[in-house]
Amino acid sequence: MAERLVSFEQDGAIGIVTLRRPEKFNALDIPMLRALDAALDEAELAEGVRVVLVRGEGKGFCAGGDIEAWAQLSAADFQVQWVRYGHRVFDRLARLRQPTIAVLSGHALGGGLELAVACDFRVAETQVKLGFPETSIGVVPGWSGTQRAVRRFGAQTVRRMAIGGEVLLASEALALGVVDRVVETGKALADARTWGERIAERGPLATEAAKLMIAVAEGEESAAAAEALASGFIALTGDLKAGVDAFKAKQKPAFSRS
């Protein structure tokens, strides 16, 4: 069986999603996106996982979309197979129930930065560079670089990268709020794990609810978040049990508003 392009492993309360295409600096193609989607499903369903780290194998975090994978696509296929599907997978990451930390031990450019932006937090090593270089080859950020990134970091910061072509050093990204922590080379994974373990000590349901409410305020979630919070509350009530028990017994439920 071939090695997975994206893997998920659990270490106590910490889940780790790893991009495994180091020979291409973890550049994303359709098989990689599919594997990432599957790994995120594993992470969300894993019992006891309270924080998820996203990292890249080898020297790079993620070099973005694999140019060879999309350059030959027709306009229609580029829109549907590449941009829309990539958006769906990145949205899946942004809406994961657990808090997420991007572990930037290598450069995060283009789609790689968009992947990091979809996480809740970002830990970068001091040598890391971040940017949206797409316009230099005649395309635009397609996986939320002009949308989610603007909401999270502000329009001017994204203008500097996507239009001005600026590539930020980790220290510059920290000053602009694009990353949350900068650590020495080789320390990102350990730092992110320690941070994740501290987050995991907090109330898991309260943490998930707080993430959902912040996502609503940020425009990341709306109807789905409201229904998830309301349904979670109802699931704790006696009324739900009364209704289910009555349904099974083919009787009229006696609700007590408890």
Summary of the structure (lengths in Angstrom):
residues: 258
radius of gyration: 20.2
end to end distance: 52.4
largest distance: 67.3
contacts: 843
relative contact order: 0.11
helix: 49%
strand: 16%
